[in-house]
Amino acid sequence: MLKRPEASEYNSYYEMYISKVPDGDYETFLRRQLEEITGFFSGLTEEQGLARYAPGKWSLKELLGHMTDTERVMSYRMLRVARGDTTKLPGFDQDIFIENGSFDHVPLADLIADFQAVRQATFTLLTTIGVSAWPRVGNASTYDITARALAYVIAGHAEHHLGIARERYV
């Protein structure tokens, strides 16, 4: 079972995500979360997928696209760190990703399938990371972070945005 990262394993910014992951079996949480995210977005119509809770905010389709893109990026970072690559990894601009993602023009079912595929790739990646690799430290967005902390950021980031979707959109 993957142990919760210590505060020294990541920049304090990530606490907002890591704190959203409950104690217990990490992989079980990720699987339950996948079902919740799939269920939530599957229950929307295309019109609801275009909803924005305020002017200038992302649509629900864009929110799901952001969740997917961020999991891709964080999984890649986790792979690099877990494998012992100490190359400093750059940040990414989420707004440019949204602007160039064309998510509002993609059918909701395809966006859901993409999230599911990325999450499945995360599950597969997790099986290839050994116990000794989790505490390895890398650098992403100018901050040191462990592979373990990145795993928790993946789950916590998705949980954060699922909460926003539930509270502000529907």
C-alpha positions, 0 to 999 in steps of 0.5 A: 500500500502506498504511504501518504507523503510527508510534507517535506516531500513536496512544495506546500502548494500541493497540500491543497491536493494531497490533503483531499486524498483520504487515508487508506488504500490509495489504489482503491481510492483511485478506482472509486474516484474513476467511477465517480468522475465517469458517473458524474460526467456521463450524466451530463448532456452535451449542452450541460457539458458546455455550462460555465458557472461564471463568465470567463470560467471553464466549461464542464468539458474544459474542466474534464479536459484539464483533469485529463491533461493534468493527470497526463503531465503528473503521471509523466513527472511521476514516471521520470522521478520514479525512474531516477531521472533528475532532469528538472522538469518544466511547468505547464500553463493550464490556460494555454492547454485549455485554449488549445484543447478544443474540448468544447468541440469534442463529444462528452463521451470522447472526453470521458473515454480519454480520461478513462484511458489516461487513468488506466495508464496511471494504474499500469504505471503504478504497477511498475514503480517499486517500493524503493522508487516512491521516495525518489526526489525529482524537480518539477516546476522548480520545486523538489517532489517525490514520486509518492507525492506526485501520485497523491497530487494526481488523485487530489487534483482530480478530487479537487476538480470533481468537487468544483464540478459538483458544487459550482456547476450542477 
